[in-house]
Amino acid sequence: MAGVTAGARGPYSLAAALALPLAALFGAASLGNLVLPSAYALEAPLWAAQGIGQDWVDLLVAAPALAALAWLARRGSGRAALLLGGALAYTAYSLVLYAFALHFNPLFLAYALALGLSFYALLALVLAVARQDAGSWCATRAPALAAGAFSTFIGIAFAALWLGEILPALATGATPRAIGEAGLITNPVQVLDLGIVLPAFIVGGIALMRRRPLGCWLVPLMLAFGVFMDLALIGMDLSMAARGLPGGGQRLPVFVVMAAASLAMLWALLRRIEPRPASLPGTDRAPVS
């Protein structure tokens, strides 16, 4: 992969060092959710089905991707670091749901430890990227306008979708039906999306359209997060359909299109940007093909 540098340490080594055990723990927790009947024993059928669908994606896709990207980022790959950031953001997002929106079960400590690892790994990676000259990564030929507009559209569209459900409920004093079906007191997905995720898509998209350094690294990271999230949504929808739950399979084409579009835009952007991390003292800068 272009942009990989040799050497035992790189600017992303701390994030990678935390991501490797996280990958193992995240995979183990996902497997535990699938094999332990007590993991979802107290959850509503809809919430349990969605969790099981996501667990399969986490076990087969997200955990192996974390390990592979951590290995590449540890060697200095800027592109792998951006993808790792997206994987870590997805892992942290998912683990917030496991830790705070599931009933207490035998995997609680695994959720808590994995959430801590994902948070600190993501923090370390963002701090490392922030120290780079990210503004120089966006070459003139990079599709900054298209990728930035796409990221901004995702943020605005999903914010409008959630607000279309929330505002009428607030106006009438009712509880959104989806919350009751999932057996929750509130929707943690809406909290995470409206408070953190969607603003990141919008701010990053606007910054990239203006070719600001923030957008050059935040949009690829968020698009990578979006790909993992779309795959999880596909897994959830298939799991709901397999159990005959209402709505199962109906949104599958939408999720597939979203995943394909996000992946295509991410690929187009990463092909054109050149993330070249500054080396640490004594680090060998010889390129690795």
Buried (B, 14 or more C-beta within 10 A) or exposed (E): EBBBBBBEBBBBBBBBBBBBBBBEBBBBBBBBBBEEEEBBEEBBBBBBBBBBBBBBBBBBBBBEBBBBBBBBBBBBBBBBBBBBBBBBBBBBBBBBBBBEBBEEBEBEEBBEBBBBBBBBBBBBBBEBBEEBEBEEBBEEEBBBEBBBBBBBEBBBEBBEEBEEBBEEEEEEEEEBEBBEBBBBEEBBBBBBBBEEBBEBBBBBBBBBBEBBBBBBBBBBBBBBBBBBBBBBBBBBBBBBBEBEBEEBEEBBEEBBEBBEBBBEBBEBBBEBBBBBBEBEEEBEEEEBE
